[in-house]
Amino acid sequence: MLRRLVVTAEAPTDKKKAIVEALMDLAARRPWHEIEITDVAKAANVSLAEFRDLFPSKGAVLGALSRQIDRQVLEGTTDDLAGEPARERIFEVLMRRFDALQPYRQALRRAFQDLQYDPVAIAALNQVSLNSQRFMLAAAGINTEGPLGKLKVQGAVLVYANTMRTWLDDDDPTLAKTMARLDRELRRAERILEGAEDLRRLSAPLRAVGRALMQGRRSTRTGARRASEDNGDTQNPAAAI
């Protein structure tokens, strides 16, 4: 009985992986918009009902691939990066992610040729990438909390997306063009982040004044409301005139 329960628990994971692999195999050979979910289900040897239980769309399968690659990168040790500068750490983590994606490069190349003209798909992929890059930055030992946390994560998404455009067409086994592009993108992002940090420091006094003004307005409104209540205005409809 225990053995049957274990097999049943593992089955959805196996079927998810089969669907991911089936879609990637089809996408490597056919235009994305020509691939039907029935084609994917047949190639993965699952029923449409099983497909529906696991994924609502082809795009969701791409999200599963992203999480699969995330896990592969995160399961690898990054202890060797501990003493490196932040830019070198994130460079290495993102290159490891590109290495993990290498078997799917042809499929992703063809898929993105179609998806780049679909604003809804782009928005969905951006959210997937935000979740992914948050963990990639964590793997590189980069803090994503605090006032600039969201900027760091969105910046990492842009760095990764811009570099991916080069990676998709980089047929060099050493990925020299990809590494050069990633280095340029990271340096640019670093300058933007430094500028944002400087701006935040310079604007700190203004934010303090703003908070004080807002606090003063809240105190004034509270006092006026209490005075109105004392005069019985809240019970008099004419008070609103």
C-alpha positions as semicolon CSV with decimal commas, in nm:
position;residue;x (nm);y (nm);z (nm)
1;M;0,000;0,000;0,000
2;L;0,281;0,243;0,091
3;R;0,459;0,171;-0,236
4;R;0,143;0,248;-0,437
5;L;0,097;0,576;-0,248
6;V;0,454;0,685;-0,323
7;V;0,414;0,610;-0,694
8;T;0,086;0,804;-0,705
9;A;0,247;1,105;-0,535
10;E;0,532;1,109;-0,783
11;A;0,318;1,067;-1,095
12;P;0,209;1,436;-1,136
13;T;0,573;1,548;-1,125
14;D;0,667;1,293;-1,391
15;K;0,378;1,401;-1,611
16;K;0,466;1,768;-1,570
17;K;0,820;1,700;-1,683
18;A;0,691;1,491;-1,976
19;I;0,468;1,780;-2,086
20;V;0,754;2,030;-2,058
21;E;0,984;1,808;-2,264
22;A;0,712;1,740;-2,522
23;L;0,640;2,109;-2,572
24;M;1,008;2,194;-2,602
25;D;1,057;1,917;-2,857
26;L;0,763;2,041;-3,065
27;A;0,870;2,405;-3,035
28;A;1,217;2,318;-3,166
29;R;1,058;2,195;-3,488
30;R;0,740;2,399;-3,535
31;P;0,622;2,761;-3,500
32;W;0,482;2,828;-3,153
33;H;0,142;2,945;-3,278
34;E;0,092;2,621;-3,471
35;I;0,135;2,395;-3,167
36;E;-0,200;2,290;-3,018
37;I;-0,241;2,164;-2,663
38;T;-0,370;1,839;-2,814
39;D;-0,033;1,802;-2,991
40;V;0,151;1,848;-2,663
41;A;-0,074;1,605;-2,474
42;K;-0,029;1,341;-2,743
43;A;0,350;1,385;-2,749
44;A;0,367;1,366;-2,369
45;N;0,137;1,060;-2,362
46;V;-0,113;1,226;-2,128
47;S;-0,484;1,289;-2,168
48;L;-0,626;1,636;-2,214
49;A;-0,786;1,602;-1,872
50;E;-0,447;1,530;-1,717
51;F;-0,292;1,821;-1,907
52;R;-0,566;2,052;-1,780
53;D;-0,513;1,940;-1,422
54;L;-0,144;2,025;-1,446
55;F;-0,132;2,333;-1,674
56;P;-0,390;2,584;-1,799
57;S;-0,195;2,676;-2,114
58;K;0,124;2,638;-2,317
59;G;0,256;2,952;-2,150
60;A;0,216;2,788;-1,810
61;V;0,435;2,505;-1,937
62;L;0,705;2,763;-2,014
63;G;0,669;2,881;-1,654
64;A;0,726;2,524;-1,537
65;L;1,040;2,505;-1,748
66;S;1,164;2,825;-1,584
67;R;1,106;2,679;-1,237
68;Q;1,277;2,357;-1,345
69;I;1,585;2,553;-1,453
70;D;1,572;2,762;-1,135
71;R;1,583;2,446;-0,929
72;Q;1,873;2,306;-1,128
73;V;2,075;2,624;-1,070
74;L;1,978;2,656;-0,704
75;E;2,067;2,296;-0,628
76;G;2,423;2,364;-0,742
77;T;2,662;2,501;-0,483
78;T;2,767;2,864;-0,499
79;D;3,019;2,841;-0,216
80;D;3,299;2,912;-0,464
81;L;3,153;3,258;-0,528
82;A;3,154;3,375;-0,167
83;G;3,466;3,590;-0,196
84;E;3,383;3,743;-0,536
85;P;3,242;4,094;-0,600
86;A;2,863;4,115;-0,642
87;R;2,882;4,162;-1,021
88;E;3,098;3,851;-1,060
89;R;2,861;3,646;-0,844
90;I;2,550;3,733;-1,042
91;F;2,744;3,691;-1,368
92;E;2,834;3,335;-1,273
93;V;2,482;3,246;-1,154
94;L;2,319;3,376;-1,472
95;M;2,572;3,198;-1,694
96;R;2,495;2,875;-1,509
97;R;2,129;2,938;-1,589
98;F;2,208;2,980;-1,958
99;D;2,412;2,659;-1,947
100;A;2,113;2,475;-1,796
101;L;1,887;2,614;-2,071
102;Q;2,121;2,509;-2,351
103;P;1,926;2,191;-2,447
104;Y;1,616;2,405;-2,504
105;R;1,778;2,692;-2,695
106;Q;1,633;2,606;-3,037
107;A;1,285;2,565;-2,893
108;L;1,304;2,894;-2,702
109;R;1,441;3,075;-3,005
110;R;1,141;2,974;-3,216
111;A;0,893;3,034;-2,933
112;F;1,016;3,386;-2,860
113;Q;0,998;3,477;-3,228
114;D;0,619;3,454;-3,191
115;L;0,578;3,561;-2,829
116;Q;0,766;3,890;-2,867
117;Y;0,467;4,031;-3,057
118;D;0,215;3,926;-2,792
119;P;0,191;4,192;-2,515
120;V;-0,013;3,963;-2,287
121;A;0,249;3,690;-2,319
122;I;0,529;3,939;-2,255
123;A;0,361;4,059;-1,935
124;A;0,314;3,700;-1,816
125;L;0,674;3,609;-1,897
126;N;0,795;3,918;-1,712
127;Q;0,619;3,796;-1,397
128;V;0,774;3,451;-1,437
129;S;1,114;3,613;-1,482
130;L;1,065;3,835;-1,175
131;N;1,009;3,528;-0,960
132;S;1,306;3,354;-1,117
133;Q;1,550;3,643;-1,087
134;R;1,459;3,702;-0,723
135;F;1,600;3,356;-0,650
136;M;1,896;3,401;-0,884
137;L;1,996;3,715;-0,694
138;A;1,954;3,528;-0,366
139;A;2,181;3,251;-0,497
140;A;2,438;3,520;-0,576
141;G;2,413;3,653;-0,221
142;I;2,248;3,980;-0,326
143;N;1,987;4,132;-0,097
144;T;1,651;4,199;-0,263
145;E;1,473;4,350;0,037
146;G;1,466;4,716;0,135
147;P;1,381;5,030;-0,064
148;L;1,579;4,928;-0,374
149;G;1,489;4,560;-0,364
150;K;1,225;4,575;-0,638
151;L;1,455;4,782;-0,857
152;K;1,727;4,518;-0,823
153;V;1,491;4,235;-0,921
154;Q;1,340;4,420;-1,218
155;G;1,691;4,525;-1,321
156;A;1,801;4,162;-1,314
157;V;1,503;4,073;-1,535
158;L;1,608;4,333;-1,793
159;V;1,972;4,223;-1,779
160;Y;1,869;3,863;-1,832
161;A;1,618;3,941;-2,110
162;N;1,864;4,158;-2,303
163;T;2,138;3,897;-2,267
164;M;1,903;3,619;-2,374
165;R;1,853;3,790;-2,710
166;T;2,225;3,740;-2,773
167;W;2,231;3,391;-2,622
168;L;1,952;3,265;-2,849
169;D;2,171;3,326;-3,155
170;D;2,509;3,251;-2,999
171;D;2,624;2,927;-3,163
172;D;2,977;2,951;-3,022
173;P;3,030;2,662;-2,774
174;T;3,215;2,902;-2,545
175;L;2,922;3,149;-2,548
176;A;3,172;3,431;-2,584
177;K;2,915;3,676;-2,725
178;T;2,671;3,593;-2,449
179;M;2,929;3,649;-2,178
180;A;3,037;3,979;-2,331
181;R;2,675;4,098;-2,352
182;L;2,602;3,989;-1,995
183;D;2,907;4,174;-1,867
184;R;2,798;4,496;-2,045
185;E;2,442;4,466;-1,918
186;L;2,555;4,408;-1,559
187;R;2,790;4,707;-1,569
188;R;2,509;4,924;-1,701
189;A;2,269;4,799;-1,433
190;E;2,534;4,860;-1,169
191;R;2,565;5,225;-1,275
192;I;2,186;5,270;-1,269
193;L;2,161;5,116;-0,924
194;E;2,442;5,335;-0,792
195;G;2,258;5,639;-0,930
196;A;1,937;5,527;-0,761
197;E;2,118;5,484;-0,430
198;D;2,272;5,831;-0,462
199;L;1,932;5,981;-0,544
200;R;1,776;5,810;-0,245
201;R;2,044;5,949;-0,013
202;L;2,009;6,301;-0,156
203;S;1,631;6,292;-0,129
204;A;1,630;6,164;0,231
205;P;1,583;6,517;0,384
206;L;1,294;6,588;0,145
207;R;1,127;6,261;0,237
208;A;1,164;6,349;0,605
209;V;0,998;6,689;0,546
210;G;0,722;6,519;0,348
211;R;0,655;6,273;0,629
212;A;0,643;6,558;0,880
213;L;0,394;6,752;0,663
214;M;0,174;6,447;0,618
215;Q;0,181;6,384;0,992
216;G;0,082;6,745;1,053
217;R;-0,209;6,718;0,810
218;R;-0,329;6,399;0,975
219;S;-0,312;6,568;1,316
220;T;-0,509;6,869;1,183
221;R;-0,776;6,646;1,031
222;T;-0,802;6,446;1,352
223;G;-0,843;6,763;1,561
224;A;-1,107;6,904;1,326
225;R;-1,300;6,579;1,331
226;R;-1,297;6,567;1,709
227;A;-1,411;6,931;1,732
228;S;-1,692;6,856;1,488
229;E;-1,801;6,560;1,694
230;D;-1,798;6,774;2,009
231;N;-2,029;7,026;1,841
232;G;-2,268;6,754;1,735
233;D;-2,199;6,812;1,364
234;T;-2,180;6,445;1,286
235;Q;-2,543;6,407;1,393
236;N;-2,666;6,710;1,198
237;P;-2,725;6,661;0,824
238;A;-2,675;7,031;0,767
239;A;-2,315;6,998;0,877
240;A;-2,233;6,852;0,538
241;I;-2,351;7,167;0,354
